[in-house]
Amino acid sequence: MSDAVKAFMKGIKAKNAGETEFHQAVEEVVTSLLPYMVKHSNYRKVLRTAFSSPKGGCP
């Protein structure tokens, strides 16, 4: 796991303690999207908002 994914997951786990299945799902998605996010930094906030809680940030 890259340092960027570790840092992202640290925040997710802090906000959503005890949600291990959610953590696993977020990690899988973030790992897949990270190369794109690095190239297109404007999507980082969108991803963080979408995964800010198990209920999601998107309507």
Protein Blocks (a to p, Z undefined) as FASTA:
>chain_A
ZZklmmmmmmmmmmmghilmlmmmmmmmmmmmmmmmmmmmmlmmmmmmmmmpfnopaZZ
